Amino acid sequence: MAQYDLIVIGSGPGGYVCAIRAAQLGLKTAVVEKDKTFGGTCLNVGCIPSKALLHASELFEEAGHAFGKMGIGVGKPKLDLAAMMAFKDEGVDGNVKGVAFLFKKNKVDTYLGVGRVAAAGKVEVKGADGKTLTLETKNIVIASGSDVARLRGIDIDEKRIVSSTGALTLAKVPQKLLVVGAGVIGLELGSVWRRLGSEVVVVEFLDRILPGMDSEVCRQFQRILEKQGMIFKLASKVMAIDKSGSRLKASVEPAASGAVETIEADVALVAIGRVPFTEGLGLREAGVALDERGRIAVDAHYATNVRGIYAIGDVIAGPMLAHKAEDEGVAVAEVLAGQAGHVNYDVIPNVVYTYPEVASVGKSEDELKQAGVAYNVGKFPFTANGRAKVNMQTEGFVKILADAKTDRVLGVHIVGPDAGNMIAEAAVAMEFGGAAEDIARTCHAHPTLTEAVKEAALAVGKRAIHM
Ligand SMILES: Cc1cc2nc3c(=O)[nH]c(=O)nc-3n(C[C@H](O)[C@H](O)[C@H](O)COP(=O)(O)OP(=O)(O)OC[C@H]3O[C@@H](n4cnc5c(N)ncnc54)[C@H](O)[C@@H]3O)c2cc1C
């Protein structure tokens, strides 16, 4: 029987990063994965394929609308959806093979099959051939991730009523796409299909898009998406979807109840969130406690209530983000190797990869108000940034929230081109306990969009130069 220091169940960004870090630290490590390829939701049906389609569809839209202005005549771009999907699949393939390569390079053993915790120190792996193998280990890290959240009474068939997984593989552009849920996934995939030609209607239960993100940023972002042609029905709920006819008929009611309206669509994307995936792991039998929302309950060191069993990533509390899962993977591996692994949950960036992008880190203005924290705001619009102006990409702004007494940066929110890359600077500053003054006095290359971050930091002290 194989003996390990650590067995990780799940090879998503949480699991594979944990296994690699553990192997780097000298632990004899194995990973168990139930799918055919490594990389989990993120690489197979999440971050990577969605970003491939966002990238390709953004260029498609630019070719149709922006190239002419720059003197590039390409005519009306023609969509070859099958080729675009092949482009996406090739990107996914390269990434999942990359994980397999890293496992080999770091001497991480891999087992394909469903992993089950037979007891603390024992993992059973059931392969596709039905055969079961038992592995022994000092520690187990569960990184089983999450699954699509479903709406009661609405059956996801992944053809006409799809989850994000089906929305990444549609065989043709729907004439009309109904998106249920105005969270990150709904807005990203809604953007992809709108750019490729769909009429997109987004129905959201709350009275705002992107719940949890800074509301000023979201209001501006919604206006931008509306200008692009996306239609929003906020404070509304989809009660049922009738798929008996050639078109779907969704019954939509005001969230506070009222007259029901019917929205017809060719495809409906259910994007109301994700739920922790804990099926088939033998958790109940092993006595592993879940919290009130069905997530594996862990302490500050990712330990469950059962000695030797740990959990990380989407299956535990916290934002369901790949980089959060990765950082937890590193932290738990370091804890198991006797080091002081740690994740700073106050500085986890959050990005929406639409055009323009939305990115944030730290507290929103709404959160600061609610907590009664005194803060100063510095804002700088991209209309006043030279590079954004010359690129004709001037929508959006940078907003920095700094403590009124200490000037320490508490939150940074950006809606604008390349916001996802720019937020890294804010995260580094915050990780170092930096003040707005620190960002303001840091030399930023000209002409770059990042100068807007510097100007917003200057604006905290009411001394922006270009405004
Ligand atoms: C469409 C979409 C787009 C997204 N875009 C982004 C983005 O841009 N940025 C971002 O940060 N996040 C994004 N996410 C979220 C991100 O994918 C998740 O937060 C991340 O994958 C979580 O990592 P994880 O390792 O916890 O779990 P997962 O990636 O879900 O991996 C879990 C793995 O465990 C395996 N597993 C489960 N049970 C067993 C078992 N019993 N035995 C063996 N294997 C098992 C699963 O097969 C899976 O491979 C997106 C998600 C979706 C759906």
The ligand as an ORCA input file, in Angstrom:
! r2SCAN-3c Opt
* xyz 0 1
  C     -17.209     30.236    -15.793
  C     -16.311     30.501    -14.631
  C     -15.370     31.493    -14.710
  C     -14.525     31.742    -13.646
  N     -13.601     32.740    -13.769
  C     -12.777     32.996    -12.748
  C     -11.779     33.996    -12.872
  O     -11.643     34.647    -13.907
  N     -10.949     34.216    -11.820
  C     -11.067     33.504    -10.657
  O     -10.296     33.757     -9.735
  N     -12.000     32.547    -10.509
  C     -12.854     32.271    -11.526
  N     -13.767     31.269    -11.400
  C     -13.824     30.533    -10.122
  C     -12.709     29.485    -10.052
  O     -12.828     28.617    -11.144
  C     -12.800     28.718     -8.745
  O     -12.787     29.619     -7.658
  C     -11.623     27.769     -8.598
  O     -11.589     26.836     -9.647
  C     -11.692     27.018     -7.257
  O     -10.608     26.158     -7.158
  P     -10.667     24.837     -6.279
  O      -9.321     24.229     -6.422
  O     -11.185     25.144     -4.944
  O     -11.774     23.908     -6.977
  P     -12.033     23.431     -8.459
  O     -11.303     24.225     -9.453
  O     -13.511     23.339     -8.576
  O     -11.399     21.977     -8.493
  C     -11.912     20.929     -7.754
  C     -11.435     19.628     -8.356
  O     -11.726     18.572     -7.464
  C     -12.149     17.446     -8.196
  N     -12.900     16.591     -7.280
  C     -14.029     16.859     -6.589
  N     -14.388     15.807     -5.827
  C     -13.471     14.840     -6.053
  C     -13.295     13.537     -5.568
  N     -14.141     12.996     -4.681
  N     -12.252     12.820     -6.014
  C     -11.370     13.342     -6.902
  N     -11.487     14.581     -7.403
  C     -12.519     15.325     -6.966
  C     -12.994     18.066     -9.301
  O     -13.152     17.166    -10.384
  C     -12.133     19.271     -9.660
  O     -11.179     18.960    -10.638
  C     -14.625     30.977    -12.469
  C     -15.558     29.947    -12.376
  C     -16.396     29.702    -13.442
  C     -17.382     28.578    -13.340
*
